[in-house]
């Protein structure tokens, strides 16, 4: 992991002190709320439906155990609203049928950050000081700037990796942090970087997506994608460069963001993202970027050309740990073998939650934070502390937040797997559902977010309750279910094999269902937005619709065929028919999910 220098630490602590001064002036009435708002947003502090929300930056998802423990402390000590605020929120939710609102939690986001939803703003400066003690902060997790740079959770350890993207991501983080020219862009700006053959970073869905590769001469460079994004207008990024030498990446990014800053829409919030500019201007945008890049090289002396010595310095922080695990096999494997039930459960965990590693003696293990009774991605203070202990005991003190809202241990010795499984099971994070239907991505939705049109968390819980049987989940196989409470797409519904989007119709919550989306991974195939399969559904119908879609898959699938492959082969019509049958049956007072399946051609190719 990258270790902060003295300069880095001084910078973060000075920023925390600056924020404390701003907060105190606001509380004294010397700094108006409208003046304070952009200052708190620059440090990751939002004001949501009921209370402030803090977004903590976790660059490319890497967390040390000491950082996890501080996040646990924040959850336990500060993620506690006043009694009046919590009573009001609980009463409001009770009226909507969801009286339980978790407090004392950290939340893993799809952008590999950690969020807290209940910290009183009066205590926010104390939290910033505490974060700074372990090199954490909220800088540029909000606002119209370059946001947290994301990557593959398996970076540096994946067997299919060509080049480790983490050193480049760290250099980009340092370049972009408080970049004076890019502090007030037309809209937020997101970068993802991937160094493996499989795109596990969803690069085509970002403002800039970067793929590390080698050319025919073995030289390292980037394929540069620009103009991807979700939201109201889902767009797949366009390729601007097939191969850009690695040392020019900052100069080229500078050119891209300058052109966006110069020509991006500022008159319309919904048309301000770079994807709109790229789509509208086409080749002209590419020409402007190339002209700006040439100007940078000609006039600025290539100020941000990366020296080999700097890449070497940063790369030295990302060497594999010398001794990833000092523990030895401790007899747990024998105990598992004596219990057939435990042996079967353990084998499923190995199949779903354990990944191959670049080092044959090691494994990457995902802890599942998709549990019944908890919002997807939520971790209690005790679980955060326990996860830190697991990281210390089994993973060289390191864990990683994944794009799918789980936590990954990257340095687990193969002989430690039985002991890790036992410990994770006791903690409640060993469910063997990674990649399956209940490993869903879900935004906080209307329960917490002021922007949401509808709630997401009750739907996630309803689906989790319906599909608790692991035998059934394994029979269904891999399915990406993504749920967003509004068009901002924080739940990435566009990329779901099944996507659910909350919409507002006459003040009531309704949900659009889309089918066939992809994030660009090898399982899902080329990045593509899902297609809406008809008019919206009531909240009470959504779980039945999901079940109808799964039942349709069981009817039409060929041997060994995944859900997404079946949808692409058969086409959306049979699935749409099954989903619409739910609408008619539930509104007629009945519920018969299979009756309409026979009307479609099961051999459609």
Secondary structure, DSSP 8 states (H G I E B T S, - for coil): -----HHHHHHHHHHHHHHHHHHHHHHTTSS-HHHHHHHHHTTTEEE-SSSEEEEE--GGGEEEHHHHHHHHHHHHHTS---HHHHHHHHHHHHHHT------SEEEE-TTS-EEES---GGGHHHHHHHHHTTT---TTSSSSSB---EE-TTTTT-TTBSS--HHHHHHHHHHHTT-GGGSS-SS-B-EEEE-BSS--S-GGGSSEEEEEEE-TT--EEEEEEE--B-TTS-B--EEEEEEEEGGGHHHHHHHHHHHHHHHS--S-GGG-SHHHHHHHHTHHHHHHHHHHHHHHHHHS--TT---HHHHHHHHGGGS--TTS------SHHHHHHH-HHHHHHHHHHHHHHEE--SSTTEEEEEE----TTS-TTEEEHHHHHHHHHHHHHHSTTEEEE-TTS-EEEEEEEGGGHHHHHHHHHHHT---S-TTSTTS-EE--GGGT-TT-SS-SHHHHHHHHHHT--HHHHHHH----EEEESSTT-TT-GGG-SEEEEEEEETTEEEEEEEE--B-S-TTT-S-B--EE-SS-EEHHHHHHHHHHHHHHHHHH--TT--HHHHHHHH-SHHHHHHHHHHHHHHHTT---SSTTGGGS-TT--
